[in-house]
Amino acid sequence: MNKITTLTAILAFSLSFSQQPPQLNKNNVKEVVKAMTLDEKIQFVSGIGMSVSQSSDGPVAGSIGGKVPGAAGATVAMPRLGIPSIIMADGPAGLRIEPTVINGEKTYTTAFPIGSLIASTWNPTLSHSVGKAMGNEVKEMGVDVLLAPGMNLIRNPLCGRNYEYYAEDPVLTGEMAAAMVNGIQSQGVGASVKHFVANNQESNRNGVSALVSQRALRELYLRGFEIAIKKSNPWTIMSSYNKINGTYTSENSDLLTAILRNDWQYKGMVTTDWLAGRKYADQVKAGNDLLMPGRKQETKKIKEAIENGSLQEAELNRNVQRILELVVKTPTFKQYPYSQKPDFTTNRAIAQQVAEEGMILLKNNAALPLSAGKIALLGNASYDTFVGGTGSGEVQSAYTISFYDGLKKAGFSLDENLKKAYLSYITEEKEKRPKRMSILDVIKPVEEFPISEEQLQQMSRNCEAAIITIGRSAGEGSDRSLETDYVLNDKELALVKATASAFHAQGKKLIIALNIDAVVEVTKWQDLADALLITWLPGQEAGYAFANIIAGKTNPSGKLPQTMALSYSDIPSATAFPGLPKRTPTESVYNEGIYVGYRYFSSFGKPVAYPFGYGLSYTQFEMKKLKSPAKFNKKLNLSVEVTNVGEVAGKEVVQVYLSAPAKSMDKPALELKAFAKTELLNSKQSQTLSFTLTPESLASFDAARSAWVVEAGTYTVKVGNSAENILQTATFTVPKEIVVQKVADVLKPNKAFDELKR
Ligand code: BGC
């Protein structure tokens, strides 16, 4: 090779080298955006996914096949620029993917308890542990982002997805979600908090508009998200299906840019919910970075909008950049060698621990705990226990430990023939049903297995006590029915009545377990029960957790994350939910305003069946020595001493409520501002718990000024173990009004409506 040819070769090489597009790394995201063609960018903001597959274990919707079968979706790969496809999978009760065959053996992920149960622990540390366990499964199964937690406010007990959500209160919701996100993300994978925002019903979720005031939005529906986002910085946020005040959330720049990016300074990525919204270019413009799971028309519409100038390329670039900033954080990008061997042993133990801590003892007339003996175990759900809800929050686990299995393993004596009879009846009834084709098909409970009077008489003579389990499940795509779901049906009531009379006649106790996705009516029948326990949908280890509570091996410490009303009609949203017109509601008017849940019942003096925050223990606690300064000075440090004054070890939840002066603004009688759970306290042991109240936690939203404001005056701190059981109070003054933050004056109702005021 002569000199000239060598030089030409070098030149050609360096030329071709300089024409090589940049390869994505964590420091060159902007450069990569620059190197993308317009078509590539348009293609990139639209994801991939969505098909429905049938596995031998049932339907798996949203399967993208490929690397992780059963995952809900992925982003587009661009090998030219070194951009891999990253994987997203559901959901709030654990990783929903297709059971994977590894070395000839099927691998199932862990079905954890539902969100409402996790919230019932009032234990953020435990929520963090669950998140960590879920994150471990996400990472080791090759997934990058878990589409969880679900954290919409529980506005009405009939919402079909309440089970995925936490609470009727934004502080409890926000704190539990923050801990969950921090747990998930501690594993180096992302969380996606959802559904942002006001997705409080399933009825016509893709078309309904929530007509809601700015104050209710800021103080309730947005507030939980705000807390979680500020305390845990989730990698992604999922906008919701519904509209707010007339505009789809995914097309709403007031929500996704003015509030999320400007007011809250959120820096992560926003994805749509799957197939949400209508106007794709508006979604891009609003700051909804990723459109999932990708539709053909999206690309066309986005291109048209760029061409006609209604969408700027700079807006598209901004979104592409945010998706890439997510990509570079993921295990897939880092080429993490996922093992397909998560730590299932540890994760199962956590699933059981949280199940035990989230079960709520509502009533106990010396019926529990039960010492080992013969139990009459009744109710279909004792044998065919509901462990989770349906829809994208459904997890296919390897097994379910039914309440029967758990009690049996714990040494209780149970009737084997009765179990056989129940199971063959349930199987037969289920076989009569059409095959479940979609995860959106809700699993309705089978009509109660008939038990005769004679059988009950005999059982009441032979057994120490009876347990009846009432089962419910619900899920995505439809709301619960008042008549056939919220209230117990005739067969269930008949079983409760007949069992109560047979067992009470023998001086024996009846325990009722509510294996439910969301609260049910108890007023009409609960007098017949000597003990009442909400087990929620407790995940795959259900029975072990249940047996430990029944036997007293674990002392219950769950507290209600939502009020149980005396009757459905007492609930402030009862008449408005799920909106009008009846069949396919297009508008849901939130005319209860800020008076959701206990905020309503406590402010309007309405009695309830069980208040928010309520739950019994096998021991008793005292709360004493509340210390609170007399004046609020930038912040307020409180402390209170909790003592276990009973006989057995247990945990208690301290709930800090506040009553504001309510001189300049309408305020609820009390609002939860902080909470903490004690350690396991032995008999006579005490623990002092401390809390800090900040101006942010005291402030209310003044819509007229579009600002968070702490009004001046005297506040009362109310410390207790439910919204109705206040054990210690103190007062402090705020000498001068504090304007904490002025925020964007956005999301105004698109029409006038009457809002409840005190
Ligand atoms: C649900 C989301 C879920 C998504 C992907 C949607 O139908 O609303 O919660 O993450 O599907 O499966």
Residues whose N, C-alpha, C, O or C-beta is under 5 A from the ligand:
A	BS01	BGC	G62 A72 D90 L147 D273 W274 S392
